[in-house]
């Protein structure tokens, strides 16, 4: 069964001080299930890695290795077609009062009728409000 995973969970896999039982449990779940992510996810991942490099938190080789590791995981990037996705996404962002980025995760979970894995409290609340189950 597929589930949506957001960048707050994904990036915790990269940084030892951000890992916790929840994020490690989601990573373990990928042994049995497939994750799906919106098209914005790769950009979010790369942006966090570049910021971490620039602050000296990780090296470029560590960032490159993390990208390779992610590439081995059963994570499918779901692309949307512009402009068809624009109107539903802006409406969802307005409805939930989330960023367009976070609304993309919500929209994906609703469209595929699947759970969502996130550490973001606003995203968790919006999921709860919309009846989207959260990964435990």
Backbone torsions as a table, in degrees:
resi	resn	phi	psi	omega
1	UNK	NA	138.6	-180.0
2	UNK	-85.6	155.7	172.1
3	UNK	-145.5	157.8	177.7
4	UNK	-89.7	134.9	175.1
5	UNK	-124.0	133.9	-178.9
6	UNK	-99.8	175.8	-176.3
7	UNK	-67.7	-26.4	179.6
8	UNK	-63.9	-33.4	176.9
9	UNK	-80.9	-48.6	-177.2
10	UNK	-55.1	-47.3	-173.9
11	UNK	-72.8	-21.8	174.9
12	UNK	-64.8	-25.3	177.6
13	UNK	-68.2	-21.1	-177.1
14	UNK	-85.7	-30.9	-171.1
15	UNK	-115.6	119.4	-177.5
16	UNK	-54.0	-40.0	-176.5
17	UNK	-76.7	-3.6	177.5
18	UNK	-108.5	-11.4	179.2
19	UNK	-68.5	145.3	175.4
20	UNK	-152.3	178.1	-177.1
21	UNK	-59.3	-37.9	-179.0
22	UNK	-64.8	-52.1	-176.8
23	UNK	-65.8	-36.6	178.0
24	UNK	-69.2	-34.5	176.0
25	UNK	-65.0	-39.0	177.6
26	UNK	-66.0	-42.4	177.5
27	UNK	-60.5	-43.8	177.5
28	UNK	-61.9	-34.4	-179.0
29	UNK	-62.4	-24.8	179.3
30	UNK	-70.1	-6.5	171.9
31	UNK	-73.3	-24.0	-177.1
32	UNK	-114.0	-28.0	-173.6
33	UNK	-123.4	171.7	176.6
34	UNK	-111.5	139.2	175.1
35	UNK	-98.3	149.3	172.4
36	UNK	-123.4	147.4	-177.9
37	UNK	-139.8	152.5	176.1
38	UNK	-74.8	164.9	-178.5
39	UNK	-58.3	-20.1	179.4
40	UNK	-75.0	-21.3	-174.1
41	UNK	-55.9	-48.6	179.5
42	UNK	-59.0	-36.1	178.9
43	UNK	-67.9	-39.7	177.0
44	UNK	-62.2	-45.5	-179.7
45	UNK	-60.1	-50.2	-178.5
46	UNK	-62.9	-40.1	179.7
47	UNK	-61.8	-44.7	178.6
48	UNK	-62.9	-43.3	179.5
49	UNK	-61.7	-43.8	179.3
50	UNK	-64.0	-41.5	177.1
51	UNK	-63.2	-41.0	179.4
52	UNK	-64.9	-38.7	176.1
53	UNK	-62.1	-48.4	-176.2
54	UNK	-63.9	-28.5	178.3
55	UNK	-89.5	-1.1	179.6
56	UNK	77.5	16.4	-179.9
57	UNK	-75.8	-34.4	175.2
58	UNK	-139.4	163.3	175.5
59	UNK	-91.6	166.2	177.4
60	UNK	-64.2	-34.9	178.4
61	UNK	-68.0	-33.7	175.8
62	UNK	-66.3	-41.6	178.0
63	UNK	-63.3	-45.5	178.9
64	UNK	-60.8	-41.7	179.1
65	UNK	-63.9	-40.3	179.5
66	UNK	-63.2	-40.7	177.5
67	UNK	-61.0	-40.9	178.1
68	UNK	-64.0	-42.3	178.4
69	UNK	-61.3	-45.7	178.3
70	UNK	-59.8	-37.1	179.7
71	UNK	-64.3	-21.6	178.8
72	UNK	-87.7	-13.1	-178.4
73	UNK	-83.5	153.3	178.8
74	UNK	-79.0	72.2	179.4
75	UNK	-119.6	124.0	-179.5
76	UNK	-108.5	124.9	176.6
77	UNK	-85.0	121.1	-178.6
78	UNK	-98.3	109.0	179.8
79	UNK	-82.9	145.5	174.7
80	UNK	-112.9	155.9	-177.2
81	UNK	-100.0	122.2	175.2
82	UNK	-77.9	139.3	2.4
83	UNK	-93.3	2.3	-176.6
84	UNK	-56.2	-33.8	-177.2
85	UNK	-84.1	-16.3	-172.6
86	UNK	-64.0	-51.6	-175.8
87	UNK	-63.7	-48.9	178.0
88	UNK	-61.6	-35.7	-178.5
89	UNK	-69.2	-43.9	179.7
90	UNK	-66.4	-35.8	176.5
91	UNK	-65.8	-42.2	179.1
92	UNK	-65.1	-40.7	178.7
93	UNK	-64.0	-40.7	177.8
94	UNK	-66.0	-44.6	-177.9
95	UNK	-60.6	-42.6	-174.9
96	UNK	-93.4	-11.5	-176.2
97	UNK	61.4	32.9	177.2
98	UNK	-101.4	168.2	170.6
99	UNK	-67.8	161.8	175.9
100	UNK	-60.4	-34.7	179.4
101	UNK	-61.8	-49.9	-179.5
102	UNK	-69.2	-35.0	177.2
103	UNK	-62.9	-28.8	177.5
104	UNK	-64.5	-37.7	177.3
105	UNK	-67.1	-43.1	178.5
106	UNK	-61.9	-47.2	-178.9
107	UNK	-60.8	-39.8	179.4
108	UNK	-64.8	-44.0	178.6
109	UNK	-63.5	-40.7	178.3
110	UNK	-66.1	-45.2	-177.6
111	UNK	-62.0	-40.5	-177.4
112	UNK	-95.6	1.2	179.3
113	UNK	49.1	55.6	-179.2
114	UNK	-133.0	170.7	179.4
115	UNK	-74.4	167.0	177.9
116	UNK	-129.5	140.6	176.9
117	UNK	-111.2	116.9	-179.9
118	UNK	-153.8	151.6	171.6
119	UNK	-103.8	-7.5	-178.0
120	UNK	-73.3	119.8	-174.5
121	UNK	-66.0	-38.9	178.2
122	UNK	-65.3	-39.9	178.5
123	UNK	-67.8	-39.8	176.9
124	UNK	-62.1	-42.5	-179.9
125	UNK	-65.3	-43.9	178.9
126	UNK	-62.4	-40.7	177.6
127	UNK	-61.2	-46.2	178.4
128	UNK	-59.3	-45.0	-179.0
129	UNK	-61.0	-31.6	-177.7
130	UNK	-95.6	2.7	178.4
131	UNK	78.6	19.8	177.5
132	UNK	-86.7	125.9	178.8
133	UNK	-70.5	144.7	177.4
134	UNK	-98.6	143.1	173.4
135	UNK	-67.5	135.6	-178.7
136	UNK	-87.9	NA	NA
